[in-house]
Amino acid sequence: MFMLLDPSLLTFSILVAAVPTWHLTKFASFAAFFSMRIKLLNILVFLGLFYFWHVIFSAFGLYGSRRLGDQKEEAVVLLKATSAAALVLGFVAAFFRVRMITPAFIVVFWIVATATIILSRLALREFLKRARRHGRNLRHLLIIGTNPRAVEFAHAIEGRPELGYQLVGFADDEWIGNREFGKNGKSIVSDLEHFSDFLRERVIDEVAIALPMKSFYSQAARIVAQCQEQGVIVRVLASIFDGQKGWANNSHLGGMDVATFSPHSSEGWPLVCKRLLDIFVSSLLLIVFSPILMIVAILIKLDMSGPVFFVQDRVGLNKRRFRMYKFRTMVGDAEKKQFELESLNEADGPVFKIKNDPRVTRLGKYLRKASIDELPQLLNVLKGDMSLVGPRPLPIRDYQGFDEDWVRRRFSVRPGITCLWQVNGRSSASFKEWMELDLQYIDNWSLMMDIAILARTIPAVVRGTGAE
């Protein structure tokens, strides 16, 4: 949103700054200005100017997540960015000899741009504060360590509910300081030895490490590796780790420096654009396919008794469980019969799949072949449980069968209706290839990749090769 809003505000600033110096141009009025012929060179200069402004704002980190960023610190960064933007404008004016861009023009431009852009950021912060105080946009946080620094960090987090953190608890081994720690009314939910097990079973969005690094460096490094393996964001109080995957940045909270290691490089505006794309496309498809949805629902009712939709608990973002919707393609007691068919499982790894599953109804075979049974998942996308593109959501049974943590990093993003697995052989791929494709998607994600996958999904569905 800011990548669209900032250029608009900068354009507005140029128009405001142009008013006092309008007499230096050959145009008698704005109407005369808009009636002039636009030269190709003018368009290129204008686009080049906005490109440099975009580079400047991106270099100052204004399009990344600033959840822990300080308001004053952000204002200072914005001041520097708009100052650099004003200098670029002055350079362009001098190079192309633009008469109306005088020193006074640049000063007015800088004042208006700085004021409007800072106000836009303040407005967003106020909106997010209200949303988080009402339980929206929350992140589950686990703190490693029970020393005074860990408690201080917890107080700093709890003292700022607008940050949107829900403290799960603390993880640490037994030591003499736990007696003093217990007086604070805080709870220790795991020891360090079983930290990885706790991470597998609980919804954890971020882990904050507050251990004494001199004596606990190896444990802290192991925790960082385990979090990266399972796709959990890590925050530590010093930039001492070299993350193998993802990226790191620094912020400040309560006078403490906090380094953040993310399992993937996608935060801030790219995820906002992805979510907007999900909402727009899923809404459009639900409207377009509504006649098909009604016809299929009627056919299912005529073909078998019971509910039209198959609703099942699946594992989603950071192991959050949600109810996933599909058209019912199996007999009513299909889940009970699965235990009887375990010996016939043809898939490797923890997943369950039979090519000619006897539980699938005659109508269900056609729905699966055309992937029509997946259409109700557009409701999950609209709700925010899923995305159009992302790793497929797995049943609880399959997740509990994982015996390696490296595959759990796939849960660091929202699950999707389609992904690289579907467009590269779909269910004919082995479990290991499937997981590797999911991680490849996470490590190389971009909006263009999502669009390309959606485009490749259409012929894959039409062919019907290996459909679920």
C-alpha positions in Angstrom: 0.0 0.0 0.0 2.8 2.4 0.8 4.6 1.6 -2.4 1.4 3.0 -4.1 0.7 5.7 -1.6 4.2 7.2 -1.4 4.4 8.1 -5.1 1.0 9.7 -4.9 2.0 11.8 -2.0 5.2 12.8 -3.7 3.2 13.8 -6.8 0.9 15.9 -4.6 4.0 17.5 -3.0 5.2 18.5 -6.5 1.9 20.1 -7.4 1.8 22.0 -4.1 5.4 23.2 -4.6 4.6 24.3 -8.2 2.0 26.8 -7.2 4.4 29.6 -5.9 6.7 29.2 -8.9 4.0 28.8 -11.6 4.8 32.3 -13.0 8.2 31.0 -14.1 6.6 28.7 -16.7 5.1 29.6 -20.1 1.7 28.3 -19.1 -1.0 30.8 -18.2 -3.1 28.3 -16.3 -3.2 24.7 -15.2 -5.7 24.1 -18.1 -3.0 25.2 -20.6 -0.5 22.9 -18.9 -2.8 19.9 -19.2 -3.5 20.7 -22.9 0.2 20.7 -23.9 1.8 17.8 -25.9 3.7 15.4 -23.7 7.1 14.5 -25.0 8.5 11.0 -24.6 11.6 12.4 -22.9 9.4 14.1 -20.2 7.6 10.8 -19.5 11.0 9.0 -19.2 12.4 11.6 -16.9 9.2 11.5 -14.7 9.3 7.7 -14.5 13.0 7.7 -13.8 12.5 10.2 -11.0 9.9 7.9 -9.3 12.2 4.9 -9.8 15.0 6.6 -7.9 12.6 7.7 -5.2 11.4 4.1 -4.9 15.0 2.9 -4.6 15.7 5.5 -1.9 12.7 4.5 0.2 13.4 0.8 -0.2 17.1 1.3 0.8 15.9 3.0 4.0 13.8 0.0 4.9 10.4 1.8 4.6 8.6 -1.1 2.9 9.5 -3.8 5.4 7.7 -4.9 8.6 8.3 -2.4 11.4 6.2 -4.1 14.2 9.0 -3.5 16.8 10.1 -0.3 15.3 10.0 2.9 17.3 7.7 5.7 16.2 10.3 8.4 16.6 13.0 6.2 14.9 10.7 5.7 11.9 10.1 9.5 11.7 13.8 10.1 11.6 14.2 7.5 8.8 11.4 9.1 6.9 13.1 12.5 7.3 16.3 11.2 5.8 14.4 9.5 2.9 12.4 12.6 1.9 15.6 14.7 2.2 17.3 12.3 -0.2 14.3 12.4 -2.5 14.5 16.3 -2.5 18.2 16.1 -3.4 17.4 13.8 -6.3 14.7 16.2 -7.5 17.2 19.1 -7.3 19.8 17.1 -9.3 17.2 16.3 -12.0 16.1 19.9 -12.2 19.7 21.1 -12.6 20.6 18.4 -15.2 17.6 19.0 -17.4 17.4 22.8 -16.7 13.8 22.8 -15.4 13.2 26.6 -14.7 10.3 26.2 -12.3 12.2 23.9 -9.9 13.9 26.6 -7.8 15.4 26.2 -4.3 12.1 27.5 -2.9 10.3 24.8 -4.9 12.5 22.1 -3.4 12.0 23.4 0.1 8.2 23.4 -0.2 8.3 19.9 -1.8 10.4 18.6 1.0 8.2 20.1 3.7 4.9 18.8 2.2 6.4 15.4 1.3 7.8 14.8 4.8 4.6 15.9 6.5 2.2 13.9 4.4 4.3 10.7 4.4 4.9 10.8 8.1 1.2 11.4 8.7 0.4 8.4 6.5 2.6 6.2 8.6 1.1 7.5 11.9 -2.3 6.8 10.5 -1.4 3.2 9.8 0.2 2.7 13.2 -3.0 4.0 14.9 -5.1 1.6 12.8 -2.9 -1.4 13.7 -2.9 -0.4 17.4 -6.7 -0.5 17.4 -6.8 -3.8 15.5 -4.3 -5.5 17.8 -6.0 -4.3 20.9 -9.1 -6.0 19.7 -7.3 -9.3 19.2 -6.5 -9.0 15.5 -3.1 -9.5 13.8 -1.7 -11.2 16.9 1.6 -13.2 17.1 2.3 -15.9 19.6 5.6 -15.3 21.3 7.8 -17.7 23.3 10.8 -16.3 25.3 13.9 -18.5 25.8 15.4 -17.8 29.2 14.2 -16.8 32.7 16.8 -14.3 33.7 16.1 -10.6 34.5 16.7 -9.6 30.9 14.0 -12.1 29.7 11.6 -10.8 32.3 12.4 -7.2 31.2 11.8 -8.1 27.6 8.4 -9.7 28.5 7.4 -6.6 30.5 8.3 -4.4 27.5 6.2 -6.6 25.2 3.2 -6.8 27.6 3.5 -3.0 28.2 2.8 -2.3 24.5 -0.3 -4.2 23.5 -0.4 -2.3 20.3 2.5 -4.5 19.1 0.1 -7.4 19.0 2.0 -10.1 20.9 0.5 -12.9 22.9 3.0 -14.3 25.3 2.9 -18.1 25.3 5.4 -18.4 28.2 9.1 -19.1 28.8 11.4 -21.9 28.0 14.5 -22.6 30.2 16.3 -25.3 32.2 16.2 -25.6 36.0 18.6 -23.1 37.7 18.8 -21.2 40.9 17.3 -18.1 39.4 14.0 -19.8 38.8 13.0 -19.2 42.4 13.1 -15.5 41.8 11.5 -15.9 38.4 8.5 -17.7 39.9 7.6 -14.6 42.0 6.7 -12.8 38.8 3.8 -15.0 38.1 5.3 -16.2 34.8 5.1 -19.8 33.6 7.9 -22.0 32.2 6.2 -24.1 29.5 9.3 -26.1 28.3 12.9 -26.9 29.1 15.6 -26.4 26.5 16.1 -30.1 25.9 12.5 -30.6 24.8 12.2 -27.2 23.1 12.0 -28.7 19.6 9.1 -31.0 20.7 7.2 -28.0 22.2 7.7 -26.1 18.9 6.2 -28.9 16.9 3.0 -29.2 19.0 2.2 -25.5 19.7 1.3 -22.5 17.7 4.4 -20.3 17.9 5.0 -17.4 15.5 8.1 -16.0 17.0 10.8 -17.0 19.5 12.8 -14.4 21.5 16.2 -15.6 22.9 17.3 -13.8 26.1 20.0 -16.3 27.2 23.4 -15.2 28.4 25.4 -15.7 25.2 28.8 -16.3 26.7 27.7 -19.4 28.6 24.7 -20.5 26.5 26.0 -19.8 22.9 25.8 -23.4 21.8 22.2 -23.8 23.1 21.1 -20.5 21.6 22.7 -21.5 18.2 20.9 -24.8 18.4 17.6 -23.1 19.1 18.1 -20.7 16.2 18.8 -23.7 13.9 15.7 -25.5 15.2 13.5 -22.4 14.6 14.9 -21.9 11.1 14.3 -25.6 10.4 10.6 -25.3 11.4 10.1 -21.9 9.9 9.7 -19.8 13.0 10.9 -16.2 13.3 13.7 -15.7 15.9 14.5 -12.5 17.8 17.7 -12.3 19.8 19.3 -9.4 21.8 22.5 -9.3 19.7 23.4 -9.8 16.0 25.7 -12.8 16.6 24.2 -15.5 14.4 24.7 -16.2 10.7 21.3 -17.4 9.6 21.6 -20.0 6.8 18.1 -19.2 5.5 16.0 -16.1 5.4 17.2 -12.7 6.5 17.9 -10.7 9.5 17.3 -7.1 10.6 17.7 -5.0 13.7 15.2 -3.0 15.8 14.9 -1.6 19.3 12.4 -2.2 22.1 12.6 -0.9 25.7 16.2 0.3 25.2 17.4 -3.1 24.0 18.7 -4.0 20.6 16.8 -6.9 19.0 17.9 -8.8 15.9 15.3 -10.7 14.0 15.9 -13.8 11.9 13.0 -14.7 9.6 12.6 -18.1 7.9 11.8 -16.3 4.6 12.4 -12.9 3.1 8.7 -12.1 2.6 7.3 -9.5 5.0 5.5 -6.2 4.8 4.1 -5.0 1.5 4.6 -8.2 -0.6 2.4 -10.2 1.8 -0.2 -7.4 1.8 -0.3 -7.6 -2.0 -0.5 -11.4 -1.9 -3.5 -11.2 0.5 -5.2 -8.6 -1.7 -4.7 -10.9 -4.7 -6.2 -13.8 -2.7 -9.3 -11.7 -1.7 -9.9 -10.4 -5.2 -9.4 -13.6 -7.1 -11.3 -15.9 -4.6 -14.2 -13.5 -4.5 -14.3 -13.3 -8.3 -14.1 -17.1 -8.7 -16.8 -17.7 -6.1 -19.1 -15.5 -8.1 -18.2 -16.9 -11.5 -18.4 -20.5 -10.3 -21.5 -20.1 -8.2 -23.7 -21.9 -10.8 -21.3 -24.8 -10.9 -21.1 -24.9 -7.1 -24.9 -25.1 -6.9 -25.2 -27.8 -9.5 -22.4 -29.9 -7.9 -24.1 -29.6 -4.5 -27.4 -30.9 -6.0 -25.7 -33.8 -7.7 -23.9 -34.8 -4.5 -27.3 -34.8 -2.7 -28.8 -36.9 -5.4 -25.9 -39.3 -5.5 -25.5 -40.0 -1.7 -27.0 -39.2 1.6 -25.3 -37.0 4.1 -23.7 -33.5 4.0 -22.6 -31.9 0.7 -19.3 -30.7 2.1 -16.4 -32.6 3.6 -15.0 -30.6 6.5 -11.7 -31.6 8.0 -9.2 -30.2 10.5 -6.0 -29.2 8.7 -2.6 -27.8 9.8 -2.1 -24.2 8.6 0.1 -21.2 9.3 2.6 -21.9 12.1 0.7 -25.1 12.9 -2.7 -23.3 13.5 -5.5 -25.7 12.9 -8.5 -24.7 10.7 -11.5 -26.3 9.1 -10.9 -26.9 5.4 -13.9 -27.3 3.0 -14.2 -29.6 0.0 -17.0 -31.2 -1.9 -17.7 -34.7 -0.5 -16.3 -37.3 -2.9 -16.2 -40.3 -0.5 -18.7 -42.4 1.4 -19.9 -41.0 4.7 -17.7 -43.2 7.0 -14.5 -42.7 4.8 -12.3 -41.5 7.7 -13.2 -44.5 9.8 -12.5 -46.9 6.9 -9.0 -45.3 6.4 -7.7 -47.3 9.4 -8.7 -50.5 7.6 -6.9 -49.4 4.4 -3.6 -48.3 6.0 -1.9 -51.5 4.7 -2.8 -50.5 1.1 -1.2 -47.0 1.3 0.8 -46.4 -1.9 2.4 -43.1 -0.9 5.8 -42.9 0.8 6.3 -40.8 3.9 3.5 -40.0 6.4 0.8 -39.2 3.9 -2.0 -41.5 2.9 -3.0 -42.1 -0.7 -4.5 -45.0 -2.8 -4.8 -44.7 -6.5 -8.1 -46.5 -6.8 -9.5 -45.7 -3.4 -12.6 -47.8 -2.8 -14.1 -45.1 -0.6 -14.5 -42.7 -3.5 -18.0 -42.5 -5.1 -18.7 -42.7 -8.8 -19.5 -39.0 -8.9 -16.5 -38.2 -6.6 -14.1 -39.7 -9.2 -15.2 -37.1 -11.8 -15.1 -34.3 -9.3 -11.6 -35.2 -8.3 -10.4 -35.7 -11.9 -11.5 -32.1 -12.7 -10.4 -30.8 -9.3 -14.0 -29.4 -8.8 -14.0 -30.9 -5.3 -11.3 -28.2 -4.4 -13.5 -25.2 -5.3 -15.0 -24.7 -1.7 -11.5 -24.0 -0.5 -12.0 -20.6 -2.1 -14.0 -19.9 1.1 -10.9 -20.8 3.1 -8.9 -18.3 1.0 -11.4 -15.6 1.5 -11.4 -16.2 5.3 -7.6 -16.0 5.4 -7.0 -19.6 6.5 -5.4 -20.4 3.1 -3.9 -18.6 0.1 -4.4 -19.3 -3.6 -0.8 -20.4 -3.8 1.1 -22.2 -1.1 2.0 -25.6 0.3 -1.0 -27.9 0.5 -2.6 -28.1 4.0 -2.1 -31.5 5.6 -4.5 -33.5 7.8 -3.6 -33.8 11.5 -2.7 -37.5 10.9 -0.1 -36.7 8.3 1.5 -33.9 10.3 1.8 -36.2 13.3 3.7 -38.7 11.1 6.5 -36.2 10.4 9.8 -37.6 11.7 12.1 -34.8 10.5 11.9 -31.1 11.4 13.3 -29.7 8.2 9.9 -30.3 6.5 8.1 -28.3 9.2 9.4 -25.0 7.7 6.6 -25.4 5.1 4.2 -24.3 7.9 5.9 -20.8 8.1 3.5 -19.6 5.3 -0.2 -19.9 4.7 -1.2 -23.2 3.0 -2.6 -22.9 -0.5 -4.9 -24.5 -3.1 -2.0 -25.0 -5.5 1.8 -24.9 -5.4 4.9 -26.1 -7.3 3.9 -29.7 -6.3 0.7 -29.5 -8.2 2.2 -28.0 -11.4 5.3 -30.3 -11.3 3.7 -33.7 -11.5 1.1 -33.1 -8.7 0.5 -36.2 -6.6 2.8 -38.4 -8.7 5.8 -36.8 -7.0 7.4 -38.6 -4.0 6.9 -37.2 -0.5 10.5 -35.9 -0.4 10.2 -34.2 -3.8 6.9 -32.7 -2.6 8.5 -31.2 0.5 11.5 -30.0 -1.4 9.3 -28.2 -3.9 7.4 -26.6 -1.0 10.6 -25.3 0.5 11.8 -24.1 -2.9 8.6 -22.1 -3.2 9.1 -20.5 0.2 12.8 -19.6 -0.4 12.2 -18.1 -3.8 8.7 -16.6 -3.4 7.5 -13.6 -5.3 4.2 -12.3 -6.5 5.2 -13.1 -10.1 5.9 -16.7 -9.0 2.4 -16.9 -7.6 0.9 -15.6 -10.8 3.1 -18.1 -12.9 1.9 -21.0 -10.7 -1.7 -20.0 -11.0 -1.3 -19.9 -14.8 0.4 -23.3 -14.9 -2.3 -24.8 -12.6 -5.0 -24.3 -15.3 -3.5 -26.7 -17.9 -2.5 -29.1 -15.0 -6.2 -29.3 -14.0 -7.4 -29.6 -17.5 -5.1 -32.6 -18.1 -6.2 -34.0 -14.8 -2.9 -35.8 -14.3 -2.4 -37.1 -10.8 -5.2 -35.1 -9.3 -6.1 -35.7 -5.6 
